[in-house]
Amino acid sequence: MDEIIRRKEILEYVTHDESISFSAKGVFAFLLFHYKHDDDNTMFNELRIYSCESSKEIKSALKELEERNYVVFTGIDGYEVNEALVNRSINIMESVVNEIKNDYPDEK
């Protein structure tokens, strides 16, 4: 259950990133929650099956995600979510927010 909650936090963090397209956010959500590495289909084929985007659009979305370090290229099956890096970014943001709250306890 904790893993699902953490994945929802990761998804929320990424979907609020205004520097990536809506398509990239959808691809990220698919990789985070739906793609299973033990499937017979490759990651890219799975994306093509469930997406209405063209191959070119999917590749573009994956490139956006890779440039932001949200996914890493595995070389074998395509890409996977870079959970460690996104978790670090979330933890840093949470620390900053907590410091601000401690510095300004009366602010709401």
C-alpha positions in Angstrom: 0.0 0.0 0.0 2.9 2.4 0.8 4.3 1.8 -2.7 0.9 2.9 -4.3 0.8 6.0 -2.1 4.4 6.9 -3.1 3.7 6.3 -6.8 0.7 8.6 -6.5 3.0 11.3 -5.0 5.5 10.7 -7.9 2.7 11.0 -10.4 1.4 14.2 -8.8 4.9 15.7 -8.9 5.4 14.9 -12.5 1.9 16.0 -13.7 2.5 19.4 -12.2 5.6 19.9 -14.2 4.6 22.6 -16.7 7.7 22.0 -18.8 6.5 18.7 -20.3 3.6 18.0 -22.6 0.3 16.4 -21.6 1.2 13.4 -23.8 4.5 12.9 -21.9 2.5 13.0 -18.6 0.2 10.3 -19.9 3.1 8.1 -21.0 4.7 8.6 -17.6 1.5 7.6 -15.8 1.3 4.4 -18.0 4.8 3.4 -17.2 4.4 4.1 -13.5 1.1 2.3 -13.0 0.3 0.0 -15.9 3.3 -1.4 -17.7 4.5 -4.8 -16.5 8.0 -5.8 -17.5 7.0 -9.5 -17.6 4.6 -9.0 -20.5 5.3 -10.6 -23.9 5.1 -7.2 -25.6 7.9 -4.6 -25.4 7.2 -1.4 -23.6 6.9 0.5 -26.9 4.4 -2.0 -28.3 2.4 -1.7 -25.1 2.3 2.1 -25.5 1.2 1.7 -29.1 -1.6 -0.7 -28.1 -3.1 1.6 -25.4 -2.3 5.0 -27.0 -4.0 6.9 -29.8 -0.7 8.7 -30.4 1.6 7.9 -33.3 4.9 6.2 -32.8 6.6 9.6 -33.5 4.5 11.2 -30.7 5.3 8.5 -28.3 9.0 8.7 -29.0 8.8 12.5 -28.5 7.0 12.1 -25.2 9.7 9.6 -24.0 12.4 12.0 -25.1 10.8 14.7 -23.0 10.7 12.5 -20.0 14.2 11.3 -20.5 15.5 14.9 -20.7 13.8 15.7 -17.4 15.3 12.5 -15.9 11.8 11.1 -15.1 12.6 7.9 -17.1 15.8 6.2 -18.0 16.6 4.2 -21.2 17.2 0.6 -20.3 18.3 -0.5 -23.8 16.6 -3.9 -23.6 12.9 -3.1 -23.3 12.9 0.6 -23.7 12.4 3.0 -20.7 11.5 2.7 -17.1 10.5 5.3 -14.5 13.5 6.8 -12.6 11.8 6.5 -9.2 14.9 7.1 -7.2 15.6 10.5 -8.8 12.0 11.7 -8.7 11.7 10.6 -5.0 14.9 12.6 -4.2 13.3 15.7 -5.9 10.1 15.2 -3.9 12.0 14.8 -0.6 14.0 18.0 -1.3 10.8 19.9 -2.1 9.2 18.6 1.1 12.2 19.6 3.2 12.1 23.2 1.7 8.4 23.4 2.4 8.9 22.2 6.0 11.7 24.7 6.6 9.5 27.5 5.3 6.7 26.4 7.6 9.1 26.3 10.5 10.3 29.8 9.7 6.8 31.2 9.4 4.6 29.2 11.8 1.8 31.7 11.8 1.4 31.8 8.0 -1.3 29.6 6.5 
